Structure formats: structure tokens, C-alpha cells
Amino acid sequence: MKDAKGKLGILVVGVGGAVASTFITGTLAVRKGHGTPVGSLTQLATIRLGKRNENRFPKIKDVVPLAGLNDLVFGGWDIFEENIYEATKHAEVLKNEDIEVVKEELEAIKPIPAVFDQNFVKRLHGTHVKSGATRWELTEQLREDIRNFKAENNCDRIVVIWSASTEVYIPMSEEHESLAAFEKALKEDNKEVIAPSMCYAYASIAEGCPFIMGAPNLCVDIPAMWEFAEKNQVPICGKDFKTGQTMLKTVLAPMLKTRMLGLEGWFSTNILGNRDGEVLDDPGSFKTKEVSKLSVIDTILQTDVYPELYGNIYHKVRINYYPPRKDNKEGWDNIDLVGWLGYPMQLKVDFLCRDSILAAPLCLDLVLFSDLALRCGFAGIQHWLSFYFKSPMHTPDRVPEHDLFIQHTILKNTLRKIIGEETIDYLD
């Protein structure tokens, strides 16, 4: 494993959005001693090493060779040209006192023009965008952006993370099945099957940079990208940050299965007023999100294994754009359970959460762990990072793991292996 020497550049797609600006502002504030990185495993969590009676519980950051916060350099692309200080103010997520403490650093972060196609995000109208004859040409511009940022900021390594909007739903097609077919579609400017997000993923992998997909876009979750990542020995992970309602599902659904309680129906609705909510008000973008959110319950409950308990679940997900709430999302769930002898019960959950506040620490952890994976020589899909995603990437021959606690165990056992410690099965 290579040491975490030098600067780590973090290039964010959608750098001026609510999630990205909250992530960047918070990280800069924390490294100045202002605030606590609540929600971040890399900064706050401990890891048990050895037998339970050894009582060894160091913090992850003290035993795993992660990049330090002082070594991080931020940049990225956005379809709006306001600097990150202006973007953070515009997002109205953080208080002025938390923003002003890093005002000068935020003002210095100016977005690079983005690759944007109105057909893939119908509710946004980008003005700070690249022009190019083909998707291939635009991708080459992104590669040049990565090289320039790395050189100008004297970075040793770069990680690219997508925290931009959810694109409209596109199904897997033959152009996605192999690297050769994908590159051909890029060069032929096939706008039907090559989403803008795919340009970023390809550019990142081509430049040897880990790529993180924080939205439910198809993007990097295709055989062509898996092939490219393995070929270039680059880690990739995704997709769709697991923050609010789905995080609860990955906790509550395992509870039902471990107790062998039945389930008749699960109705989920959300109200959200930020830019993400506006984008998801479009049926095409909502379809992409819906597929991601619906995948969780069936996989955890193993409906084919337990047909008497889970064979006929009615699962509905709704997202409603409601501007007054801004970034303060409300996720409401009605769960119809079945108990002993088929008697009905109900569970109702109302999660009044803050979307970007929950997502920001995930961004920090993911960029640090992806950089760690690169230095360890890991390549392709990083299954051990499934903990952070609603719809963890997996090849067709592999069943994804959605249970939050199993994901957590896998993540920590991977860290133990990286540092040469024994994995833990909790039988001691």
C-alpha cells in the first residue's frame, strides 16, 4: 500500500450544489477547529482490533492511513458559475457563522464549466457549460480539466465524486455492454445512450482517478465502466448516497426479517424543496430515483426465500417538490406488518431530516476511502463501500448486500485486512 503523501485533490461534479457546498464548507470549517464532523466514520468512529478482552478500540483515522483533512484541495464542475461561497449562501443549508469562518477559501473555489445536456435534467437550465462537437470531445475536455487541476494545485492524487442532479432514467443498452462499444458511442456522439455523467466517469477512470457516483444515474454501473476500471486499475463505487428514508429501510427491514415478522405493504413519501427536489419533480428523473429506492426491501427480505412472509408486498415510493422546506426533507413511512397467526400491526416513521447535512459526511468518507482503495491497489467495484449507497453496484452474478449492519461489518473488516489485523466474526 502506498502512503497518503502529498495533496489529495477532490473534484466534485455539481460543486455548487447543496450537498457539495455543505460538504466542502463543513470540511474546511472542521479543519480550522470550527465544528464537529458528525456522521463521518473516518473522523469519529472507532474500530475494534483483536479479541474483545484486549480492549483495543482506536479511532479509524488513527490506525488506517487515510489522507488528512489538511491535505485536501477542493474543486469541481458546475452548470452555474457562482463561487462556492456564493453557492453555499444560496443553498441556505448552513448558518452564516459556519460559512463566514471559511469565506476566503470558499471564494477561491470557482467551478469549471460543466458537461450538461438539458434532455437529461429537464428542470435545470445551465449557463456555465462546455461546448463540443461530440460526447468524446467533451470527455477529452474533462480529462484536461483533471490534469490541469492536478498540476495547478500540486496534487499527488485526485478523486472525482458526483454530487450533481439525478439524470433521467435510461435503460442498459448494447452500447453499455463493452468498453469498445461504449467508446464507439462516445465518438459517434450517441446522445440517447451516453449521459453526461458517463463522460465524467470515463474521464476520471481514464486519468486513473477513483470515481464515486452519488446519484442513482446508470453512469458507472455498466459493464463497459467495470471493464475500463479493471483495465486501468481504478476503484469505482456507487450508487446513490444512502441518507434519509432509505437508510431507515436498511435498518427496519432487517429487523422484520430477523424476527420473521411479515410485511404486507410499505408506503413512503417525501417532501423536499431544494434543487434536488425540483429536479425529481420531473417524471424522468424521478423514475431513476424510484428504481434505486425500490430495490432495497425485496433484496433484504429475500421475497423468493420467504414467500409466506414477503411474497406479496405492496411497495410505493413518492417524492414531492415542496419549496418551503428547502433542504429540510421530511420522509414519512407507513409500514403494514403481520404478526403471530397473521394479526396485523402498523409502524409509522416520520423522519424530519436535513438532506445535505446527512450527505456531507458520506462524501468525506467516500473520497478518503476511495483514495485509500487506490493506494491499496484495489480496482473495479468497491463492494466494501456499499454501506454508503442506496443501490450498491454489483455484477449480475452477485447479490447486493443492503443490510446496514452487515455492510458496516464488511467495511470494518476490510479496513482490518488493509492494516494487517484479523477480521472479526464476533464469536468471542
WODAKA-V362524 format. One record per residue. N is the residue number from 1. RES is the residue in one small letter. PHI is phi in whole degrees, -180 to 180 (NA if undefined). OMEGA is omega in degrees with one decimal (none if undefined). D_CENTER is the distance of its C-alpha to the mean C-alpha in Angstrom with 1 decimal. Layout:
N_RES_PHI_OMEGA_D_CENTER ; N_RES_PHI_OMEGA_D_CENTER
This chain:
1_m_NA_177.7_24.6 ; 2_k_-80_178.5_24.8 ; 3_d_-71_177.9_24.9 ; 4_a_-87_-177.9_22.4 ; 5_k_-89_175.4_25.1 ; 6_g_77_-175.4_25.0 ; 7_k_-89_175.0_22.3 ; 8_l_-109_177.7_18.7 ; 9_g_-85_177.5_17.6 ; 10_i_-117_178.6_14.1 ; 11_l_-103_-174.9_13.9 ; 12_v_-106_172.0_11.5 ; 13_v_-84_-171.4_11.7 ; 14_g_85_-172.3_12.7 ; 15_v_-63_179.5_13.9 ; 16_g_-95_-179.8_16.2 ; 17_g_-76_-176.4_14.1 ; 18_a_-63_-178.6_14.0 ; 19_v_-64_-176.3_10.5 ; 20_a_-64_-178.0_11.3 ; 21_s_-67_176.5_14.9 ; 22_t_-68_177.6_14.4 ; 23_f_-61_-176.5_12.3 ; 24_i_-68_-179.0_15.0 ; 25_t_-61_-179.8_17.9 ; 26_g_-64_-179.7_17.2 ; 27_t_-64_178.6_16.8 ; 28_l_-64_179.3_20.0 ; 29_a_-67_-179.1_21.7 ; 30_v_-61_-177.9_21.0 ; 31_r_-73_171.7_22.4 ; 32_k_-93_-179.8_25.4 ; 33_g_84_-178.7_26.0 ; 34_h_-108_178.2_25.1 ; 35_g_96_-178.1_23.0 ; 36_t_-118_-177.7_21.2 ; 37_p_-77_-177.4_17.5 ; 38_v_-61_179.9_17.3 ; 39_g_99_-177.2_14.3 ; 40_s_-100_176.7_13.7 ; 41_l_-67_-176.8_14.8 ; 42_t_-65_-176.3_15.5 ; 43_q_-100_-171.7_17.8 ; 44_l_-119_-171.5_19.4 ; 45_a_-75_173.1_19.3 ; 46_t_-101_177.0_22.2 ; 47_i_-138_178.6_22.6 ; 48_r_-76_176.4_25.8 ; 49_l_-119_178.3_27.8 ; 50_g_77_-178.9_30.9 ; 51_k_-72_-177.5_32.9 ; 52_r_-59_-177.1_32.7 ; 53_n_-75_176.5_36.1 ; 54_e_-79_176.0_35.1 ; 55_n_56_178.1_33.2 ; 56_r_-107_-178.6_30.7 ; 57_f_-133_-179.9_27.5 ; 58_p_-73_173.2_26.4 ; 59_k_-71_179.5_23.2 ; 60_i_-54_-175.9_20.5 ; 61_k_-66_-179.9_20.7 ; 62_d_-89_-178.1_24.5 ; 63_v_-123_178.1_24.6 ; 64_v_-101_-174.9_21.5 ; 65_p_-76_179.0_21.9 ; 66_l_-92_172.5_18.8 ; 67_a_-63_178.4_19.1 ; 68_g_-83_-178.6_20.6 ; 69_l_-60_-179.4_19.4 ; 70_n_-70_-178.7_22.6 ; 71_d_-97_-177.0_21.7 ; 72_l_-86_176.4_18.6 ; 73_v_-126_-173.3_19.3 ; 74_f_-106_173.3_17.2 ; 75_g_-162_177.0_17.4 ; 76_g_152_-175.9_15.9 ; 77_w_-115_172.3_16.7 ; 78_d_-156_-179.5_17.3 ; 79_i_-83_173.6_19.6 ; 80_f_-119_-169.2_21.4 ; 81_e_-93_-179.9_23.4 ; 82_e_-63_179.2_23.5 ; 83_n_-70_-170.1_22.8 ; 84_i_-74_172.4_20.1 ; 85_y_-65_179.1_22.8 ; 86_e_-64_-179.3_23.8 ; 87_a_-65_-179.9_20.3 ; 88_t_-66_176.8_19.6 ; 89_k_-64_-178.2_23.0 ; 90_h_-64_-177.2_22.4 ; 91_a_-67_179.0_19.2 ; 92_e_57_176.1_21.4 ; 93_v_-97_-175.4_18.8 ; 94_l_-97_176.9_20.5 ; 95_k_-74_-180.0_24.2 ; 96_n_-56_-177.3_26.4 ; 97_e_-63_178.6_27.4 ; 98_d_-84_-179.9_23.9 ; 99_i_-85_-173.2_23.5 ; 100_e_-64_-177.6_27.1 ; 101_v_-65_178.9_26.9 ; 102_v_-127_-175.4_24.8 ; 103_k_-55_-176.0_26.1 ; 104_e_-63_179.2_27.6 ; 105_e_-66_-179.3_24.5 ; 106_l_-69_179.8_22.4 ; 107_e_-64_-178.2_25.3 ; 108_a_-78_-179.6_25.2 ; 109_i_-93_-177.4_21.7 ; 110_k_-113_-176.0_22.5 ; 111_p_-63_170.5_20.1 ; 112_i_-84_176.9_21.0 ; 113_p_-55_-171.6_21.9 ; 114_a_-100_166.9_19.2 ; 115_v_-83_-173.5_19.4 ; 116_f_-145_176.5_19.7 ; 117_d_-137_-177.3_21.3 ; 118_q_-54_-177.9_22.5 ; 119_n_-68_-178.2_22.6 ; 120_f_-98_175.0_18.9 ; 121_v_-140_-166.7_18.2 ; 122_k_-71_-174.9_21.6 ; 123_r_-90_178.8_21.5 ; 124_l_-109_-178.4_20.7 ; 125_h_-126_-175.1_23.4 ; 126_g_-74_179.5_22.4 ; 127_t_-117_-175.1_25.2 ; 128_h_-109_-169.2_23.8 ; 129_v_-128_179.1_23.2 ; 130_k_-81_170.9_24.4 ; 131_s_-124_179.7_27.3 ; 132_g_-164_-175.9_28.0 ; 133_a_-70_-177.1_30.1 ; 134_t_-142_174.0_27.6 ; 135_r_-60_179.0_23.9 ; 136_w_-63_180.0_25.0 ; 137_e_-63_177.8_26.6 ; 138_l_-64_178.5_23.5 ; 139_t_-65_176.9_21.4 ; 140_e_-63_176.1_24.2 ; 141_q_-65_177.7_24.0 ; 142_l_-65_177.8_20.3 ; 143_r_-61_178.5_21.4 ; 144_e_-66_176.3_24.2 ; 145_d_-58_-179.4_22.0 ; 146_i_-63_179.8_20.1 ; 147_r_-63_-179.4_23.5 ; 148_n_-65_179.7_25.0 ; 149_f_-62_-179.5_22.4 ; 150_k_-62_-178.8_22.7 ; 151_a_-71_-176.6_26.5 ; 152_e_-66_-177.7_26.9 ; 153_n_-106_176.5_24.9 ; 154_n_54_-178.9_26.3 ; 155_c_-88_175.6_23.0 ; 156_d_-83_-175.9_23.3 ; 157_r_-144_178.9_19.7 ; 158_i_-131_169.3_16.8 ; 159_v_-122_178.0_13.0 ; 160_v_-111_-179.1_11.3 ; 161_i_-130_178.0_7.8 ; 162_w_-90_171.0_7.3 ; 163_s_-128_178.2_7.2 ; 164_a_-88_-170.9_10.2 ; 165_s_-73_173.9_11.6 ; 166_t_-76_178.5_11.5 ; 167_e_-83_178.2_14.3 ; 168_v_-64_-177.3_17.2 ; 169_y_-70_170.0_17.3 ; 170_i_-130_179.6_18.9 ; 171_p_-78_174.5_20.1 ; 172_m_-64_179.7_20.2 ; 173_s_-132_-176.4_23.4 ; 174_e_-64_177.6_25.7 ; 175_e_-68_-179.6_24.4 ; 176_h_-95_-169.6_21.1 ; 177_e_-80_179.7_23.0 ; 178_s_-147_179.7_24.0 ; 179_l_-63_-179.3_23.4 ; 180_a_-63_-179.8_26.9 ; 181_a_-68_-179.9_26.5 ; 182_f_-67_179.8_23.2 ; 183_e_-64_176.6_24.9 ; 184_k_-63_178.8_27.9 ; 185_a_-66_176.2_26.0 ; 186_l_-61_-176.4_24.5 ; 187_k_-70_178.6_28.1 ; 188_e_-85_177.4_29.6 ; 189_d_59_178.6_27.2 ; 190_n_-79_-175.2_26.3 ; 191_k_-75_179.8_24.4 ; 192_e_-75_-173.0_24.3 ; 193_v_-116_179.7_21.9 ; 194_i_-106_178.5_20.2 ; 195_a_-78_176.0_17.5 ; 196_p_-54_-179.7_16.9 ; 197_s_-60_178.8_13.3 ; 198_m_-67_176.4_15.1 ; 199_c_-63_178.9_17.3 ; 200_y_-66_-178.9_14.7 ; 201_a_-62_-179.6_13.4 ; 202_y_-63_-179.1_17.1 ; 203_a_-61_-179.5_18.1 ; 204_s_-62_-179.4_15.7 ; 205_i_-64_179.7_16.8 ; 206_a_-60_-179.6_20.3 ; 207_e_-91_177.3_20.3 ; 208_g_76_-176.6_19.2 ; 209_c_-108_174.4_15.9 ; 210_p_-55_179.9_12.8 ; 211_f_-124_-177.9_10.1 ; 212_i_-118_179.1_6.3 ; 213_m_-102_-175.9_5.2 ; 214_g_-92_177.4_2.8 ; 215_a_-114_-179.0_6.1 ; 216_p_-84_-179.6_8.5 ; 217_n_-56_177.2_10.7 ; 218_l_-59_167.6_12.8 ; 219_c_42_-172.9_12.5 ; 220_v_-87_-176.0_11.9 ; 221_d_-90_-179.6_12.6 ; 222_i_-141_-178.6_16.3 ; 223_p_-55_180.0_19.2 ; 224_a_-60_180.0_20.0 ; 225_m_-71_177.7_16.7 ; 226_w_-63_178.7_17.1 ; 227_e_-63_-178.3_20.7 ; 228_f_-66_-179.8_20.0 ; 229_a_-64_177.5_17.6 ; 230_e_-67_-179.8_20.3 ; 231_k_-61_-177.4_23.0 ; 232_n_-93_179.3_21.7 ; 233_q_56_-178.0_20.5 ; 234_v_-121_175.7_16.9 ; 235_p_-76_173.2_13.9 ; 236_i_-133_177.2_11.0 ; 237_c_-154_-179.4_7.9 ; 238_g_164_2.3_5.6 ; 239_k_-136_177.4_5.5 ; 240_d_77_-179.6_4.7 ; 241_f_-51_179.6_3.6 ; 242_k_-93_-172.8_7.1 ; 243_t_-118_-169.5_9.2 ; 244_g_-98_-172.4_12.7 ; 245_q_-61_-178.4_14.7 ; 246_t_-70_174.5_12.8 ; 247_m_-58_178.1_12.6 ; 248_l_-65_179.4_16.3 ; 249_k_-64_-179.3_16.9 ; 250_t_-75_173.5_15.6 ; 251_v_-101_-174.4_18.2 ; 252_l_-76_-179.9_21.0 ; 253_a_-62_175.2_21.1 ; 254_p_-61_177.1_21.8 ; 255_m_-61_179.9_24.5 ; 256_l_-63_-176.2_26.2 ; 257_k_-70_-178.7_26.3 ; 258_t_-65_177.5_27.5 ; 259_r_-96_-179.6_30.2 ; 260_m_55_173.1_31.0 ; 261_l_-90_-178.7_30.8 ; 262_g_-82_179.5_30.8 ; 263_l_-142_177.8_28.6 ; 264_e_-98_-176.9_30.0 ; 265_g_-159_178.9_27.4 ; 266_w_-142_-179.8_24.2 ; 267_f_-108_-178.7_23.9 ; 268_s_-123_174.2_20.8 ; 269_t_-136_-178.0_21.0 ; 270_n_-134_165.6_19.1 ; 271_i_-123_-173.3_20.4 ; 272_l_-152_-172.8_18.4 ; 273_g_-117_-178.4_20.0 ; 274_n_-85_-178.0_17.7 ; 275_r_-62_177.9_16.9 ; 276_d_-63_177.9_14.0 ; 277_g_-63_178.9_16.8 ; 278_e_-65_179.4_19.2 ; 279_v_-63_-176.9_17.1 ; 280_l_-74_174.4_16.6 ; 281_d_-72_175.4_20.4 ; 282_d_-83_-176.8_20.9 ; 283_p_-57_-179.5_21.5 ; 284_g_-66_178.1_19.9 ; 285_s_-70_179.2_16.4 ; 286_f_-63_178.9_16.9 ; 287_k_-57_178.9_17.8 ; 288_t_-62_179.4_14.4 ; 289_k_-67_-177.6_12.8 ; 290_e_-61_179.6_15.8 ; 291_v_-60_179.3_15.5 ; 292_s_-64_-175.2_12.0 ; 293_k_-73_-177.2_13.4 ; 294_l_-78_-172.8_16.8 ; 295_s_-73_-168.7_15.9 ; 296_v_-70_-169.1_15.5 ; 297_i_-65_-178.2_19.1 ; 298_d_-60_-178.5_21.1 ; 299_t_-68_-179.4_19.4 ; 300_i_-66_-174.0_19.8 ; 301_l_-80_178.3_23.3 ; 302_q_51_-173.6_24.5 ; 303_t_-59_179.1_26.5 ; 304_d_-76_-179.5_28.6 ; 305_v_-83_-177.9_29.6 ; 306_y_-122_-176.5_30.5 ; 307_p_-63_-179.1_31.9 ; 308_e_-70_-179.6_34.3 ; 309_l_-100_-168.9_31.5 ; 310_y_-133_-174.2_28.6 ; 311_g_-76_-176.0_30.2 ; 312_n_-139_-178.1_30.4 ; 313_i_-77_171.2_27.5 ; 314_y_-101_-175.1_27.1 ; 315_h_-120_-178.0_23.4 ; 316_k_-128_178.1_22.7 ; 317_v_-126_177.3_19.7 ; 318_r_-132_173.1_20.4 ; 319_i_-129_-177.1_18.7 ; 320_n_-121_178.0_21.3 ; 321_y_-78_-176.9_21.3 ; 322_y_-140_-171.3_23.4 ; 323_p_-51_-177.5_23.8 ; 324_p_-58_-177.8_25.6 ; 325_r_-78_-177.8_22.6 ; 326_k_53_-175.7_20.5 ; 327_d_-85_-176.7_17.3 ; 328_n_-87_-174.9_18.8 ; 329_k_-80_171.1_17.6 ; 330_e_-117_177.2_19.8 ; 331_g_-113_-175.8_18.8 ; 332_w_-116_-179.0_22.0 ; 333_d_-124_169.8_22.6 ; 334_n_-114_-175.2_25.9 ; 335_i_-121_178.5_26.3 ; 336_d_-99_-175.9_29.6 ; 337_l_-98_174.9_30.5 ; 338_v_-131_-178.9_33.4 ; 339_g_-112_-177.2_35.4 ; 340_w_-47_179.7_38.7 ; 341_l_63_176.3_41.0 ; 342_g_85_-178.9_38.6 ; 343_y_-74_-175.6_38.8 ; 344_p_-79_173.3_36.1 ; 345_m_-140_178.1_33.9 ; 346_q_-135_172.3_31.2 ; 347_l_-130_179.8_28.2 ; 348_k_-124_-177.9_26.8 ; 349_v_-127_176.3_23.8 ; 350_d_-125_-175.3_23.2 ; 351_f_-101_177.1_20.1 ; 352_l_-93_-172.0_20.6 ; 353_c_-113_176.7_17.4 ; 354_r_-121_-169.4_15.9 ; 355_d_-55_-175.6_12.6 ; 356_s_-73_177.3_11.8 ; 357_i_-66_177.2_13.6 ; 358_l_-77_-176.3_11.3 ; 359_a_-79_-174.7_8.0 ; 360_a_-56_179.7_9.9 ; 361_p_-66_175.9_10.6 ; 362_l_-64_178.0_7.2 ; 363_c_-60_-179.6_6.8 ; 364_l_-61_-179.7_10.3 ; 365_d_-61_-175.4_10.1 ; 366_l_-66_179.3_7.6 ; 367_v_-70_-179.9_9.9 ; 368_l_-71_179.3_12.9 ; 369_f_-71_178.1_12.3 ; 370_s_-68_175.2_11.6 ; 371_d_-64_176.1_14.7 ; 372_l_-60_180.0_16.5 ; 373_a_-59_178.8_15.8 ; 374_l_-61_-178.4_17.3 ; 375_r_-70_176.4_20.3 ; 376_c_-84_-178.4_20.8 ; 377_g_83_176.6_21.2 ; 378_f_-73_-179.8_18.5 ; 379_a_-141_178.4_17.7 ; 380_g_77_-176.2_15.9 ; 381_i_-65_178.9_13.3 ; 382_q_-96_-176.7_12.3 ; 383_h_-61_-177.2_13.0 ; 384_w_-67_177.1_13.4 ; 385_l_-99_178.3_9.8 ; 386_s_-58_177.5_9.5 ; 387_f_-48_-171.8_10.0 ; 388_y_-96_-170.9_6.5 ; 389_f_-126_176.2_5.8 ; 390_k_-67_-173.8_8.3 ; 391_s_-127_-173.1_9.6 ; 392_p_-58_178.2_9.5 ; 393_m_-63_177.1_11.0 ; 394_h_-161_175.7_14.7 ; 395_t_-76_-175.4_18.0 ; 396_p_-59_-177.8_20.6 ; 397_d_-87_-175.6_22.7 ; 398_r_-127_176.8_20.2 ; 399_v_-85_-179.1_19.4 ; 400_p_-71_175.8_15.8 ; 401_e_-100_-178.7_15.8 ; 402_h_-108_-177.3_14.4 ; 403_d_-63_-174.1_16.7 ; 404_l_-57_-174.2_14.9 ; 405_f_-78_174.0_17.9 ; 406_i_-68_177.1_18.4 ; 407_q_-59_-179.6_14.8 ; 408_h_-63_178.5_15.7 ; 409_t_-64_178.9_18.9 ; 410_i_-61_179.9_17.6 ; 411_l_-60_-176.8_15.3 ; 412_k_-70_177.3_18.4 ; 413_n_-67_175.5_20.8 ; 414_t_-65_177.1_19.0 ; 415_l_-62_178.4_19.3 ; 416_r_-62_179.9_22.9 ; 417_k_-63_-179.1_23.7 ; 418_i_-60_-176.9_22.4 ; 419_i_-95_174.6_24.8 ; 420_g_81_177.9_27.6 ; 421_e_-100_177.0_27.8 ; 422_e_-72_173.6_28.5 ; 423_t_-71_-173.5_25.9 ; 424_i_-117_177.4_26.6 ; 425_d_-109_175.1_27.6 ; 426_y_67_177.7_28.9 ; 427_l_-87_-179.1_32.4 ; 428_d_-91_none_34.1
